[in-house]
Amino acid sequence: MCSEKLAVIFPGMGYNGDKPLLYYTKKLAKAAGYDVLDVTYELPVKSKEILNDKEGMKAAFEIALKQVEEQLDGVEFDKCEKILFVGKSIGTALAAYYDKNYNIGATQLVFTPVPQTFDFLRAESGTVFHGNADPWCRTDIAKARCEELGLELVIVEKGNHSLETGEVISDIQEMGNVMKIVEKLL
């Protein structure tokens, strides 16, 4: 599967492709002429169960990675002119790892990364969206690693791991701001 442009969506553990960040990104990608491919993974744990548990996070990553590798096995990335990997949470680490280890050369849209994501991201490979109230990744880590890697960093003030603050109207407006940036990147 590859036309001229391909967007591969790597969801979070509890944040699938029907949730706002990924849903609207997929709509924008399709409007920009991308074919969209959703990868999925089934994990034996919930994200809340492994917060601050390095071994649990590593195990979940390895289980999900095996499923990602199986799903992307037949994709002929070398026939694509433009490849976009869109990740959310654990999906950001999976997208960056897959890109780096399979030499894909994808542009990365990184929604609310986990710290391990930065160990796999290629320099100058994309844009990171981070909420400064995200319990999964401290802002000082996101800033330092984005600067080190030459990645654009968009910080959502008071944004949590879904880039939400709990103020519905404000969150909708911020989602619009994020999607305007995504649209320009596409």
Phi, psi and omega in degrees: 000110168191126170259213177292320184231135180228130173248125178250128184257123179246099186286175173273180181293318179245015185230093185270182184293352178265359178274158194309309184301316182279322180302309182288327176296319178297319179297317179295320179297315178298318179295333179270007175091013178275142162281143183242130179237120177267127169262154180225160175211146175250126183239148183280359181229161173264154183301321181299333182287341184242007176301127182066019177244094185301319180293318178296321178294319180296317180296317179297319179301313182295321178295313181294321181299318179300319179292321178297313181300321178294317183289329183263002185305320184266002182284128181267077183300328182294346179265359179268138176281325183220130181234130179239127172254125179246115181242153176227123176058239179301331178297334177292321178291319179295316180297314182294318179297312182298315179301312183291314186282340178252010178049051183282319183077031182284150166282138184252128166254113190248102179265117176048071182292158165268155184306325181297336180306319185293341177288341184248338183296136174284152178299141175054037184261356180168205186235137180249131175249123187223136173267134184281008171241026181279118181287348183273337182210121179291146182296323180297325177292312180301315181297311183297315183289324177295319178296315179301320185265358181067038180258141174290136180239125175248118181256129175262116181298130180064013181283138178270201183289353173249011184062030179246153181250345185100351175263102192306307184296318177297319179296321178295317178296318180295323177299320177298318178297317179297316182291331174296320177294315179300315181302318179295323180291331180285000000 
